[in-house]
Amino acid sequence: MKTKEKIDYAFSRIKELFLLINSWARGVSDKTSEYDEIKKRKQEIIEDLYAQIGELNRVWNEQELELTTKEYICKFDELKQRIHELEK
């Protein structure tokens, strides 16, 4: 690559980065399809986590696995924390 080509390439990359920064600074609007996809996927993950909590409760109540109270509480708290983080 010649020096001019390198400079032109670097300039185009810098311009692209500024456009990305500008779009990030403005935030994602509620009307974009990307936002809808992200929101839908987050809801699917939350539903899966609630299903995992339900399964954990079932296993705990039916004593299928030898879970100590501490293990149960740790797993339950971990799942609830993940749900809380996603719902923000």
Backbone as a chain_set.jsonl record, in Angstrom:
{"seq": "MKTKEKIDYAFSRIKELFLLINSWARGVSDKTSEYDEIKKRKQEIIEDLYAQIGELNRVWNEQELELTTKEYICKFDELKQRIHELEK", "coords": {"N": [[0.832, -1.185, 0.0], [0.459, 2.154, -0.768], [1.505, 5.251, 0.705], [-0.448, 7.266, 0.542], [-2.765, 5.72, 0.134], [-2.845, 4.344, 2.544], [-3.31, 6.457, 4.305], [-5.791, 7.354, 3.361], [-7.337, 5.085, 3.919], [-7.105, 4.948, 6.719], [-8.323, 7.36, 7.369], [-10.951, 6.857, 6.478], [-11.652, 4.821, 8.255], [-11.539, 6.187, 10.706], [-13.57, 8.029, 10.292], [-15.725, 6.265, 10.148], [-15.664, 5.253, 12.771], [-16.294, 7.576, 14.216], [-18.93, 7.933, 13.34], [-20.124, 5.67, 14.5], [-19.719, 6.201, 17.242], [-21.242, 8.5, 17.466], [-23.814, 7.493, 16.917], [-24.098, 5.764, 19.097], [-24.049, 7.593, 21.171], [-26.429, 8.914, 20.818], [-28.157, 6.906, 21.358], [-30.307, 3.981, 21.277], [-33.185, 3.974, 19.411], [-36.654, 3.392, 20.142], [-37.961, 2.416, 17.99], [-36.506, 0.89, 16.252], [-35.654, -2.121, 14.531], [-33.644, -3.636, 15.584], [-33.691, -2.996, 18.288], [-36.162, -4.094, 18.975], [-35.613, -6.812, 18.514], [-33.612, -7.27, 20.422], [-35.029, -6.739, 22.771], [-36.985, -8.734, 22.621], [-35.389, -11.044, 22.737], [-34.217, -10.738, 25.275], [-36.515, -11.048, 26.839], [-37.125, -13.719, 26.279], [-34.914, -14.976, 27.456], [-35.32, -14.269, 30.132], [-37.724, -15.633, 30.63], [-36.775, -18.262, 30.325], [-35.031, -18.363, 32.508], [-36.843, -18.119, 34.632], [-38.155, -20.545, 34.236], [-36.058, -22.259, 34.882], [-35.825, -21.67, 37.597], [-38.276, -22.665, 38.472], [-37.883, -25.386, 37.907], [-35.75, -25.894, 39.62], [-36.998, -25.475, 42.089], [-38.865, -27.573, 41.981], [-37.191, -29.829, 41.959], [-35.999, -29.447, 44.415], [-38.186, -29.64, 46.189], [-39.111, -32.236, 45.689], [-36.965, -33.681, 46.333], [-35.198, -34.924, 44.494], [-32.536, -34.663, 43.853], [-29.614, -34.593, 45.846], [-29.502, -31.862, 47.373], [-28.064, -29.409, 49.301], [-29.247, -27.014, 51.694], [-27.825, -24.669, 51.482], [-26.686, -24.87, 48.877], [-29.027, -24.837, 47.345], [-30.059, -22.278, 47.979], [-27.973, -20.655, 47.022], [-28.005, -21.232, 44.228], [-30.622, -20.421, 43.63], [-30.534, -17.673, 44.325], [-28.596, -16.829, 42.483], [-29.913, -17.216, 40.016], [-32.107, -15.46, 40.368], [-30.722, -13.024, 40.559], [-29.629, -12.815, 37.986], [-31.99, -12.553, 36.528], [-32.931, -10.145, 37.566], [-30.926, -8.379, 36.67], [-31.331, -8.5, 33.923], [-33.861, -7.408, 33.701], [-33.559, -4.722, 34.128]], "CA": [[0.0, 0.0, 0.0], [1.162, 3.422, -0.779], [1.238, 6.103, 1.858], [-1.74, 7.928, 0.339], [-3.805, 4.718, 0.346], [-2.897, 4.095, 3.988], [-3.94, 7.62, 4.918], [-7.211, 7.322, 2.987], [-7.96, 3.995, 4.657], [-7.176, 5.367, 8.126], [-9.339, 8.412, 7.443], [-12.275, 6.246, 6.365], [-11.897, 4.101, 9.513], [-11.815, 7.198, 11.732], [-14.909, 8.545, 9.989], [-16.651, 5.204, 10.545], [-15.698, 5.225, 14.231], [-17.051, 8.738, 14.674], [-20.338, 7.661, 13.096], [-20.544, 4.716, 15.519], [-19.774, 6.912, 18.518], [-22.385, 9.405, 17.388], [-25.051, 6.715, 17.05], [-24.144, 5.271, 20.472], [-24.349, 8.72, 22.043], [-27.848, 9.191, 20.668], [-28.902, 5.783, 21.92], [-31.133, 3.194, 20.377], [-34.583, 4.402, 19.482], [-37.584, 2.288, 20.372], [-38.599, 2.021, 16.744], [-35.619, 0.099, 15.4], [-35.865, -3.559, 14.588], [-32.618, -4.173, 16.474], [-34.203, -2.833, 19.653], [-37.22, -5.092, 19.156], [-34.971, -8.125, 18.607], [-32.935, -7.339, 21.718], [-36.073, -6.809, 23.794], [-37.599, -10.064, 22.51], [-34.417, -12.034, 23.213], [-34.124, -10.579, 26.732], [-37.713, -11.64, 27.429], [-36.967, -15.173, 26.18], [-33.932, -15.382, 28.46], [-35.974, -14.136, 31.436], [-38.66, -16.752, 30.756], [-35.968, -19.462, 30.551], [-34.531, -18.317, 33.881], [-37.969, -18.461, 35.512], [-38.361, -21.988, 34.101], [-34.99, -22.896, 35.661], [-36.197, -21.532, 39.012], [-39.343, -23.626, 38.7], [-37.277, -26.72, 37.94], [-34.967, -25.97, 40.862], [-37.967, -25.656, 43.181], [-39.427, -28.917, 41.875], [-36.151, -30.763, 42.4], [-35.805, -29.243, 45.856], [-39.352, -30.145, 46.91], [-39.239, -33.678, 45.519], [-35.707, -34.274, 46.816], [-34.611, -35.787, 43.468], [-31.086, -34.545, 43.994], [-29.181, -34.245, 47.198], [-29.105, -30.46, 47.436], [-28.089, -28.824, 50.637], [-29.969, -25.742, 51.738], [-26.898, -23.636, 50.999], [-26.607, -24.992, 47.418], [-30.305, -24.382, 46.81], [-30.14, -20.82, 48.121], [-26.989, -20.054, 46.115], [-28.511, -21.34, 42.857], [-31.814, -19.592, 43.527], [-30.091, -16.271, 44.317], [-27.897, -16.578, 41.215], [-30.929, -17.078, 38.972], [-32.851, -14.222, 40.605], [-29.836, -11.905, 40.244], [-29.564, -12.715, 36.527], [-33.278, -12.014, 36.08], [-32.968, -8.723, 37.963], [-30.026, -7.649, 35.782], [-31.945, -8.41, 32.597], [-35.068, -6.578, 33.735], [-33.213, -3.298, 34.272]], "C": [[0.872, 1.241, 0.0], [0.718, 4.255, 0.412], [-0.126, 6.778, 1.737], [-2.884, 6.955, 0.584], [-3.966, 4.407, 1.837], [-3.612, 5.226, 4.704], [-5.433, 7.641, 4.607], [-7.961, 6.238, 3.761], [-8.137, 4.373, 6.133], [-8.254, 6.441, 8.3], [-10.74, 7.815, 7.371], [-12.63, 5.471, 7.634], [-12.246, 5.077, 10.642], [-13.217, 7.767, 11.541], [-15.97, 7.531, 10.419], [-16.779, 5.125, 12.067], [-16.474, 6.406, 14.803], [-18.552, 8.547, 14.452], [-20.893, 6.686, 14.139], [-20.698, 5.393, 16.878], [-20.985, 7.833, 18.563], [-23.698, 8.642, 17.558], [-25.19, 6.152, 18.458], [-24.554, 6.383, 21.428], [-25.836, 9.072, 21.98], [-28.701, 8.095, 21.279], [-29.734, 5.081, 20.871], [-32.571, 3.659, 20.531], [-35.472, 3.17, 19.618], [-38.157, 1.726, 19.078], [-37.717, 1.147, 15.856], [-35.899, -1.383, 15.58], [-34.833, -4.217, 15.503], [-33.083, -4.102, 17.923], [-35.273, -3.881, 19.945], [-36.637, -6.488, 19.307], [-34.29, -8.309, 19.965], [-33.96, -7.508, 22.833], [-36.723, -8.192, 23.799], [-36.663, -11.132, 23.07], [-34.256, -11.953, 24.729], [-35.321, -11.219, 27.42], [-37.646, -13.162, 27.38], [-36.0, -15.693, 27.241], [-34.558, -15.326, 29.856], [-36.948, -15.291, 31.657], [-37.916, -18.066, 31.006], [-35.441, -19.513, 31.989], [-35.631, -18.635, 34.883], [-38.278, -19.958, 35.437], [-37.291, -22.755, 34.893], [-35.284, -22.801, 37.16], [-37.298, -22.532, 39.354], [-38.811, -25.048, 38.783], [-36.46, -26.914, 39.212], [-35.891, -26.195, 42.061], [-38.568, -27.059, 43.17], [-38.443, -29.95, 42.387], [-35.966, -30.664, 43.906], [-36.955, -29.861, 46.648], [-39.491, -31.663, 46.825], [-37.992, -34.435, 45.951], [-35.113, -35.263, 45.815], [-33.094, -35.797, 43.555], [-30.764, -34.196, 45.434], [-28.628, -32.814, 47.178], [-29.135, -30.013, 48.887], [-28.846, -27.502, 50.564], [-29.099, -24.626, 51.173], [-26.801, -23.678, 49.477], [-27.878, -24.477, 46.759], [-30.39, -22.862, 46.84], [-29.179, -20.126, 47.162], [-27.482, -20.085, 44.669], [-29.726, -20.443, 42.643], [-31.431, -18.114, 43.445], [-29.39, -15.908, 43.012], [-28.903, -16.368, 40.085], [-31.723, -15.786, 39.139], [-32.024, -12.988, 40.265], [-29.738, -11.708, 38.732], [-30.85, -12.14, 35.965], [-33.344, -10.516, 36.382], [-32.101, -7.88, 37.022], [-30.642, -7.475, 34.391], [-33.166, -7.494, 32.573], [-34.788, -5.098, 33.905], [-33.476, -2.551, 33.001]], "O": [[1.884, 1.326, 0.694], [-0.309, 3.988, 1.036], [-0.874, 6.853, 2.712], [-3.885, 7.335, 1.191], [-5.082, 4.23, 2.327], [-4.422, 4.99, 5.601], [-6.248, 7.914, 5.488], [-9.089, 6.453, 4.205], [-9.196, 4.142, 6.717], [-9.006, 6.419, 9.275], [-11.625, 8.223, 8.124], [-13.79, 5.464, 8.047], [-13.148, 4.814, 11.438], [-13.957, 7.961, 12.505], [-16.995, 7.905, 10.988], [-17.879, 4.95, 12.591], [-17.225, 6.251, 15.766], [-19.357, 8.956, 15.289], [-22.017, 6.861, 14.609], [-21.689, 5.181, 17.578], [-21.668, 7.928, 19.583], [-24.594, 9.1, 18.268], [-26.306, 6.07, 18.97], [-25.307, 6.155, 22.375], [-26.425, 9.481, 22.981], [-29.842, 8.336, 21.672], [-29.846, 5.532, 19.731], [-33.103, 3.727, 21.638], [-35.086, 2.059, 19.254], [-38.777, 0.663, 19.086], [-38.165, 0.71, 14.796], [-36.324, -1.83, 16.645], [-35.117, -5.241, 16.125], [-32.888, -5.044, 18.691], [-35.293, -4.48, 21.02], [-37.108, -7.269, 20.133], [-34.383, -9.373, 20.578], [-33.776, -8.327, 23.733], [-36.98, -8.755, 24.863], [-37.1, -12.024, 23.797], [-34.169, -12.983, 25.398], [-35.172, -11.859, 28.461], [-38.061, -13.831, 28.327], [-36.244, -16.733, 27.853], [-34.351, -16.229, 30.667], [-36.994, -15.864, 32.745], [-38.365, -18.891, 31.801], [-35.409, -20.576, 32.609], [-35.395, -19.334, 35.869], [-38.622, -20.573, 36.446], [-37.588, -23.782, 35.503], [-35.023, -23.745, 37.906], [-37.256, -23.171, 40.405], [-39.241, -25.827, 39.634], [-36.484, -27.99, 39.809], [-35.596, -27.007, 42.938], [-38.758, -27.664, 44.225], [-38.807, -30.841, 43.155], [-35.797, -31.674, 44.589], [-36.729, -30.528, 47.658], [-39.938, -32.302, 47.777], [-37.96, -35.666, 45.94], [-34.589, -36.306, 46.205], [-32.455, -36.83, 43.352], [-31.563, -33.577, 46.136], [-27.43, -32.601, 46.987], [-30.117, -30.221, 49.6], [-29.051, -26.951, 49.482], [-29.588, -23.744, 50.468], [-26.83, -22.626, 48.838], [-27.827, -23.774, 45.75], [-30.751, -22.234, 45.845], [-29.534, -19.116, 46.555], [-27.39, -19.082, 43.961], [-29.849, -19.787, 41.609], [-31.943, -17.386, 42.595], [-29.569, -14.806, 42.494], [-28.756, -15.442, 39.286], [-31.984, -15.09, 38.157], [-32.557, -12.011, 39.74], [-29.759, -10.577, 38.247], [-30.819, -11.333, 35.036], [-33.768, -9.724, 35.541], [-32.504, -6.787, 36.623], [-30.488, -6.427, 33.763], [-33.468, -6.878, 31.551], [-35.714, -4.291, 33.83], [-33.244, -1.344, 32.936]]}, "num_chains": 1, "name": "protein.A"}
